[in-house]
Amino acid sequence: MQTTQNKTFTRHSAGGIIINQKNEIVLVKQGSVSWSFPKGHLEKDETPLEAAKREILEETGIKDLILEKELESYVRTSDVYTPNGIEVVNKKITLFVFKTSQEEVSTEDDITSEIKWVNKNLVTTILTHPKDKAFYTEEFLTKLLIDRSSQLLPDYSTHLC
């Protein structure tokens, strides 16, 4: 009997937490199973910021992006079962915070099945992956909104009549 050896791969993805003028965050549904921030793999010779902007455009149609901050990267690990054994994939995810005045969304991506704007306090109830939820809570809600809330997310509600 032949034994198979697990292989480990590292892949790098980049994307964004995009905030509109209503303090909502855009989320994308990939296929029929997974809600996440718009993100995807880096192409050859592409920087994480370039990849993030490209993936955001492909998955949401959002062109109007104002870079606020690069967040820390985090890693999600998954097992991929192949005929030759299990491949362990460590996906390093780098996210950026962007502001936008664009509200209309659309997709050019075959994998994205739905796009929606979500109240920033409800994002973790929709995100599918536990690591995405933990990262959003720790890096975005805790650090950025408490430390820099007046700079990062102005209160647009006072402008509504």
Secondary structure as UniProt FT lines:
FT   STRAND          7..19
FT   TURN            21..22
FT   STRAND          24..30
FT   TURN            31..33
FT   STRAND          34..36
FT   STRAND          39..41
FT   TURN            44..45
FT   HELIX           48..60
FT   STRAND          66..70
FT   STRAND          74..82
FT   TURN            83..84
FT   STRAND          85..99
FT   STRAND          112..119
FT   TURN            120..122
FT   HELIX           123..126
FT   HELIX           130..135
FT   HELIX           136..144
FT   HELIX           145..152
FT   HELIX           156..159
//
